């Protein structure tokens, strides 16, 4: 499959995630970030497990649990906590520094030295997103900021470790996504019930919101995400992340009646340009990503091994 097709299909995941903010505020019960994370992760994970029909073996039980904790179990609750507590899109701004997190972790864990172009693109992406989503607001909520930073760091670490470990032989992205969503959902469940108590009563609107989050926003999107991570570099994948807050801004304009100012449109152009720049690799034909071989779980040479990545 041409690389541009892989990039476009993978981009559908953050585009879908960009609708999370509107669904959370317009459809779901307030102040239930843990329950919302649980309802997004566990049903989707169980569905993908049933479709994939393969379980981890050997060391992959531990690896799947750790990746599930990073990409899902910690990421989802922190993401929703920041979305509930931060004004003016600040959670999206903090999340937009994810490419810089991934660049640093890739240098540490994969031995990939960042280029000046990659660092510049990461800064421009974060700046562009800030122009799109930041608005005048009162004092920031400290817990919300910490939650946003934690969710970004957690997802970034999950991206790099998934790239480092690849996938076991014979296991596709559908099963890999199912393992992680299920593991993450099981980690969230006891914390959600201890911290938030019994599940809230759900009306039809809330049920529709949770159904959308579990199916389109999570099951399908994470399958596309991990599929793309199997074909692209970790940096290329994470540079698709800014599409999420850009989509959120477009949804706010189209569905919620929010205006887009010239400054916001400028920010969207900058962030989108940085996203495109993040997909470019030096070296012409030699830079084309080879189809990733299946691996057995051991670390592979970052220049030759599978290009996987989860978030979301």
C-alpha positions, 0 to 999 in steps of 0.5 A: 500500500502506498505510504500516503494511503497509510498516512491518511488512514492513520490520520483518521484516528486523531481526527476521530479523537478530535470529536471526543471533547464535544461528545464529552461536554455535550452528551456525557454525565459531568465529572466522571472522567474515570467512568468515561475512560472505562466505558471507552476502553473496555467494551472496545477492547473486548470487541477487538479481542473477540474479533482478533481471537488471539491472546498474548503469550509468554513475555507479551502478557507483561508487555501488553499490560504495560502498553495498555497501562501507558496507552490506555489505563493512564492516558484515558483517565488523565485525558478526561480529567484534563478535559473536564478541568481545563478551560479554553483548549489548554488540554489540547495545547499540552497534548500538542507537545507530544511530538517533542516528547516522542522525539526525546524518548526515541533518542533515549530508547531507540537511539534515533537522534532528532533532526533540527527539522523535526524539532522545529516542526514540533515547536511550530505544531504546538504553537499553531495549536495554541493559536487555535485553542487558547482563549482568554480564561481565568487561572488555570487548574493545577490538577488539570494541567498535571493531568494533561502533562501526564496523559501526554507523557504516558501516550508518548512513552507507549508510542515509543515502546510499541515501536521498540517491541513491535508485534509478536509473530502472526499478531496483527494490529487488531489483536494488539489494540484489543490487548491494550484496550482490555488491559487498560480498561481492566486497570481503570475499572477498580479505580473508577468504582473506588473513586467515583462510586456506582455508575451514573444513570444513563439516558439515551443521549449519554448511552449514544455518546458512550457507544460512539466513543467505544466503537468509532472513537476507540475500537476502529480508531485504535485499530487504524492507529496501531496499523499505521504504527506498524508501517510508519515511524513513531515520529511520523505517527505522533506528528498526526496528533495535532489533527485532533485539536484541529478537528475539535476546533472545526467541530466546535465551529460547525456543530456548536456555533463557535466562531473561528478568528483569523488568528485561529485560522493562521494557527490551523495552517501552521499546525497542519503544515507542521503535521505534513512536515512531520511525515517527510523523511530525507533520502528520497526513495531510500526513505520509504518505509519498508513493510514491517516484518513481524517480530517476536518481541525482542527489540529491533534496530530502529532503522530496519525493524517494524515501524509501529507505534497507541492514543488516542 
